[in-house]
């Protein structure tokens, strides 16, 4: 097999298992906007190395094929025959699984560490809101100018500081105070700078959201004298 193809295969083999682990880690822990690029690359490579190490340990215990897929000389005699590719299929599959397990273990370790220290490894409120609560919901965005838009949150960068969390809203509709309705605008997308944001809310979706208190009903029951709970005093 040509050296160029071998080199590409080695790159894929070295990176892809780490990408799987990194995806799992980011989904569970979140994204730190202060992280440098080299730190992300180092974590990705680390997940790949741990992944292949986990498979190597498992292969020696269960008598599985050795991880020959990481040895360049393996591809020198590799042909297009299925039987030849089979020698790297099982080890590489185990490597992919190991990379995912490495990401899962790292996320678990980060959460455990956050419980033992004052620092937090969990995603910030913005990260959690965008990743977990906004999908499959319309959003309502209030601006400092007093304008209110509703639409689909197309882009919201979680890996950015609070001063750089700009948004792209798809199919924006502007709230009309006279009619009390959101009126669709002629724009398909609208760019909203973070410094103009005042608030953002995900609209209730009855098919996916489960509410304890129905919309429009009082949150707290009335007391014995049919009086509501008083607000907290300052």
N, C-alpha and C positions, 0 to 999 in steps of 0.2 A: 504494500500500500504506500502511495507517495507520502513524503514527509509532511507536505502541507496539510493533507487530509488527516494524518496522524496528529499533527499539532492542533487542528481544529477539534478533533475528538477529545484530546486531552483537556482542552479548555472547557468544553461542554461538561465533561466528566468532573472537572474540578470545581466548576461554578454552579451548575444546576442544582445539585443536592443542597448546597448552601443557600440558594435562593428559596427553596422550599422551606427550610428551617427558618430563614429570615422572615418569610411571609407569615408563618405561624407565630413567630415571636412578636412581630409588629402588630398583628391582629389582637394578641392577648395583652401585650404590655403597652402598646402605643408607640408614638414617634416623638423623639426628643428633637425639637427644632434647633437646639444648640449643638447637636452632634455634627462632628466634622465628617467629610466624605471618607477619609481614610479609616475612621472608626467603623463606619458602615461596611466598608470593604473587608476590614479585618474580622468583623463579626461574621460576615458571610463565609469567608475562608475558614474561620474557626468551626462553624457549623458543618462544613463539608469534611474537615479533618476529623472531627468527632464522629460524624456519621460513618465514615469508612472504618474508623477504629472500632466502633460498636459492631459493625458487620464482621470485621476480622475476628473479634472475640467470639461472636456468635457462631461463625463458620468453624472455628476450632473446636467449639463445644458440641455443635450439632453435626459436625463432619460435612458441612456445606462446601461448595467450591471456593477456592481461595480468591481474594480480591485481585485477580490478575488484570482487571480492567484499568488499573492505575499504573501498570507497567508498560512503557512505550514499546518494548520489544514484542509484546503480545500482538500488536497490530501489523508487524512486519510480514507475517505469514497469513494474515487474515484475508479471506476471500469473500465473495458474495454468497457463498453457500450457507444455507441456514444452519447447518451443523457447526460451522465455524463461529458464527455469531452467537450461538447458544452458550459458548464458554464465557461470554461476558454479560449475558442477559441477567442471570441470577445474581452475580455479584453487584452489578450496577443497580438492579432493582433494590437489593439490600442496602446499597449506598444511599439511594434516594430515600428509602424508609428511615435509615439512620440519621440522615440530615433533618428530616421532619421531627424525629424523636429528640434530636439535639436542640432544635428550636423550642420544642415543648418543655424540655428540662430547663432550658435557660429562662424561659418565661416563668416557670414555677419557682426557680431560684430567685429571680428578680422580685417576685411577689413576696417570697419568704423574707428576703433581705429588707424589703420595705417595712415589714412588721417589726424588724429588730433594730431599726434605725429611725432617725427623725426624717430622713429623706424618703421620697415616694417614688416608686417605680411604675406606678399606675398612670394611665393617660390622664392629661388634664381635662377639665370640664369641656373645653372646646373640642378636643380630640374625641372624647366620648360622645359628645352631642352629634358631631358630624358623622362619625363612623357607625354609631349604634341607633341613634334616634331619628335622624333625618331620612335615611333611605326609605322609599315607598311612601313618603309624605310630601304634601305641599308645605311650603314654608311661608311665613309672613315676616317681612323684614321692615323694621322701623328705622328711619334715618334721623340724624340730628336736625335736619331741616324741617321735620314734621311730616314728610311724605312717608307713605306706607305702601309697600309692594308685596304682592303674593306671586309665587311662581315655583319653578323647580330649581333646586340648588344644583347647578351643573358642576361647578368647580369651587372647592374650598380647601385651601392648602393647610393641612394640619401640621406639617413640618415647618412652621414659620412662627416668628415671634408675634405677639399680640398686635404690634404696630404694622404687621405685614400680612394679616389674614384677609386679603382681598377676596371678593366673591364674584362669581359669574352666575347670574340668574337667568334661567331659560323661560320663555313665554311670560314675561313680567306683566302683571296686571296692577294698575294703580288704584288705590282706594279713593272713592269719591264720597266726600263727607255729606253731600246733599242727598244722594240716593242710598248711601250706606252699603254700596256694592263695590266689588273689585272689578274694574273695567279693563279689559284686555287692551294692551297698547300695540302699536304697529311694529314694535321691536321683537326680534326673535331672541336676542340675548342682550343683557345689560351688565356692564362691569361696575361693581360697587366697591369703592375703596374702604378699607377697614376703618379709617379715621372718621368716616361719615356714618358708621353704624351706631345705632342706639340700642336695638334689641333684635332678636331673631327667635321665632317660635315655630315648632313643627305642628301642623294642623292635625287634629284627631282624625284617624282613619278607622271607622267602625269595624272593618273586616279584619284588621290586624291588631288594633289596640284594645286592651281590656281595662275598662275603667271601674273603679269602686263606686264613685259617685257619678250618677248620670249628669250630663251637661245641663246646666240651668237649675239644678237643685242645690239646696243649702248644704254646705260642707259639714257643719256640726249640728247635732240635734238640739232642740231647745230644752232648757232646764225645767225644773218643776213648776216655776212660775211663768213658763212659756216665754222666757227671755233668752236671747242669744248670748253666747259667750262674749264678754267684753274684749276689745282689742288690748294688746299689751301696751302699757304706758312706758314712756321714755324717761 
